[in-house]
Amino acid sequence: MLVLLGIAVVVVGFLARINPLVVILTAAIVTGLTGGLGAVETISAFGGAFNDNRYISIVWLVLPVIGLLERAGLQEQARRLISSVRGATTGRLLLAYFFARQVTAALGQTKLGGHPQMVRPLIAPMAEAAAETRHGPIPDATRFRIRSHAAAADNIGLFFGEDIFIAIASILLIKGFLEQNGIIVQPLELSVWAIPTAIVALLVHGTRLVLFDRRIAREVAAGADDGVTDRASTPGAGE
């Protein structure tokens, strides 16, 4: 039962609002020591896991790069670019990204999109700029709704697209679960049957994104009638 002390360390650490990385590292060390491993063996286990999963360290390289690009004006350039595209609307832009996200996920390229590397620095600012170009200053509530739809387009596109790819973890999980219950299926069969679901998702959510432009127009008009100011576009906002 002593090995469960690692769980207690996690609970206490999070309640005390200690740095999560420190909490997890401490809990892992406690679990290793109470589980019968020596200090050297516990540290060796960390080294072995890191060596076997070196791709995890890529995250620590990507995030600083994205931060530097944003500081250098990535979001401003994205806004300027979409503002120069005639006929671009928030709904059309998000629909295009949703379709691209679903298709690339179906081909196994699930890492081509994502919230930190695509939605926050590029897609959301471009969607906001498209709304501002067409309607002028937009209320804060509308701005936040646009950001939410940008994140949702990424989530839904990935969720319903990745199951079409035969070598994805979700397909293997479904196959394993069905085999445990005596149902033998091949991964290709599961992938094929995921295609109709992905098409329906594209039609349903695509319709929502097309109608989203009308909602933005109504909200902007209502905000103008009520005299709502846009804090996000006001100098000094958020300071």
Secondary structure, 3 states (H helix, E strand, C coil): CHHHHHHHHHHHHHHCCCCHHHHHHHHHHHHHHHCCCCHHHHHHHHHHHHHHCHHHHHHHHHHHHHHHHHHCCHHHHHHHHHHCCCCCCHHHHHHHHHHHHHHHHHCCCCCCCCHHHHHHHHHHHHHHHHHHHHHCCCCHHHHHHHHHHHHHHHHHHHHHHHCCCCCCHHHHHHHHHHHHCCCCCCHHHHHHHHHHHHHHHHHHHHHHHHHHHHHHHHHHHHHHHHCCCCHHHCCCCCC
